[in-house]
Amino acid sequence: MEKITSKNRRHSSTKILGIVLGIILALYTLSLFFMIAWGMMTSVKHRLDFIRNIIGFPGNGYGWQWNNYVTAFNSFSVTVESGAGFRTVLLGEMFLNSVLYALGCAIASTTCACFMAYLTARFPYKFSKVVYAVVVVAMIVPIVGNLPSEIQMSRTFGLFDTFYGIWIMKANFLGMYFLVFYAVFRSVPKDYAEAAKIDGAGNFTVLFRIMMPMVAGTYFTVLLLNFIAFWNDYQVPLIYLPTHPPVALGLYKFNFASSGSLSNVPMKLAGSFLVLLPVLVVFLAFHKRLLGKIHMGGLKE
């Protein structure tokens, strides 16, 4: 009787804790939606309307200022130094630079981590353990002071200020996603590879025709996450791509613009939502991939 009572108490406590956590998460989610809605409303306000009415809908005789987006689009520019002097990079070119930078770096980083994790997981040699240990240590120990040497090396090998150069520099396997791929490949039964090798398949055939299709869901999920991370990155392009600024760098400088028409909150939010639009499209197109679970097939008995 006492055991049943104790079990019921634990069940009640767990249920109450779940309800409390659910309420907290619901409030947190609502706060995020509120900030997005507030930002969208504010982006179409007049600057004087924003001063008098910070939270409410646009109005007060000023109306909805949709031309804020037109002004932000036309004012979105970055001046860079080139061989012939200085030139102005507009928003269209910055979007193209962002696609080349984010997509290329995402493919290079994801593919390198995936292949190295496969080799480490499926070929358990002593060097595989060394690679795994290096990844873990690199995640724990902060690496500081290497920026000047990286810049000098990139200049020496002709990688500085080129897209293919930054792709090569981002083709590494260090990071959390290596551990993700490592765990996925370790969970795949060896029977698949052994059955393929009995039929005469080599290591490359096993990798590209057996293993990669099985982890395709994980690969494309990591690829999307890396793409979004690189799309929002402005520090690396600022250092290594000085003449090819991405849209994230343009937004960084746009937010510090001090001219009269751009130095107000509604205009800066309009520029921010212009940069958000491509990522929002990617999320809506692949939200099931980003939010869904990763399923893997197994052997049927």
Rosetta blueprint (number, residue, H / E / L):
1 M L
2 E H
3 K H
4 I H
5 T H
6 S H
7 K H
8 N H
9 R H
10 R H
11 H H
12 S H
13 S H
14 T H
15 K H
16 I H
17 L H
18 G H
19 I H
20 V H
21 L H
22 G H
23 I H
24 I H
25 L H
26 A H
27 L H
28 Y H
29 T H
30 L H
31 S H
32 L H
33 F H
34 F H
35 M H
36 I H
37 A H
38 W H
39 G H
40 M H
41 M H
42 T H
43 S H
44 V L
45 K L
46 H L
47 R H
48 L H
49 D H
50 F H
51 I H
52 R H
53 N L
54 I L
55 I L
56 G L
57 F L
58 P L
59 G L
60 N L
61 G L
62 Y L
63 G L
64 W L
65 Q L
66 W L
67 N H
68 N H
69 Y H
70 V H
71 T H
72 A H
73 F H
74 N H
75 S H
76 F L
77 S E
78 V E
79 T E
80 V E
81 E E
82 S E
83 G L
84 A L
85 G E
86 F E
87 R E
88 T E
89 V E
90 L E
91 L H
92 G H
93 E H
94 M H
95 F H
96 L H
97 N H
98 S H
99 V H
100 L H
101 Y H
102 A H
103 L H
104 G H
105 C H
106 A H
107 I H
108 A H
109 S H
110 T H
111 T H
112 C H
113 A H
114 C H
115 F H
116 M H
117 A H
118 Y H
119 L H
120 T H
121 A H
122 R H
123 F L
124 P L
125 Y L
126 K H
127 F H
128 S H
129 K H
130 V H
131 V H
132 Y H
133 A H
134 V H
135 V H
136 V H
137 V H
138 A H
139 M H
140 I H
141 V L
142 P L
143 I L
144 V L
145 G L
146 N L
147 L H
148 P H
149 S H
150 E H
151 I H
152 Q H
153 M H
154 S H
155 R H
156 T H
157 F L
158 G L
159 L L
160 F L
161 D L
162 T L
163 F H
164 Y H
165 G H
166 I H
167 W H
168 I H
169 M H
170 K H
171 A L
172 N L
173 F L
174 L L
175 G L
176 M H
177 Y H
178 F H
179 L H
180 V H
181 F H
182 Y H
183 A H
184 V H
185 F H
186 R H
187 S H
188 V L
189 P L
190 K L
191 D H
192 Y H
193 A H
194 E H
195 A H
196 A H
197 K H
198 I H
199 D L
200 G L
201 A L
202 G L
203 N H
204 F H
205 T H
206 V H
207 L H
208 F H
209 R H
210 I H
211 M H
212 M H
213 P H
214 M H
215 V L
216 A H
217 G H
218 T H
219 Y H
220 F H
221 T H
222 V H
223 L H
224 L H
225 L H
226 N H
227 F H
228 I H
229 A H
230 F H
231 W H
232 N L
233 D L
234 Y L
235 Q H
236 V H
237 P H
238 L H
239 I H
240 Y H
241 L L
242 P L
243 T L
244 H L
245 P L
246 P L
247 V H
248 A H
249 L H
250 G H
251 L H
252 Y H
253 K H
254 F H
255 N L
256 F L
257 A L
258 S L
259 S L
260 G L
261 S L
262 L L
263 S L
264 N L
265 V H
266 P H
267 M H
268 K H
269 L H
270 A H
271 G H
272 S H
273 F H
274 L H
275 V H
276 L H
277 L H
278 P H
279 V H
280 L H
281 V H
282 V H
283 F H
284 L H
285 A H
286 F H
287 H H
288 K H
289 R H
290 L H
291 L H
292 G L
293 K L
294 I L
295 H L
296 M L
297 G L
298 G L
299 L L
300 K L
301 E L
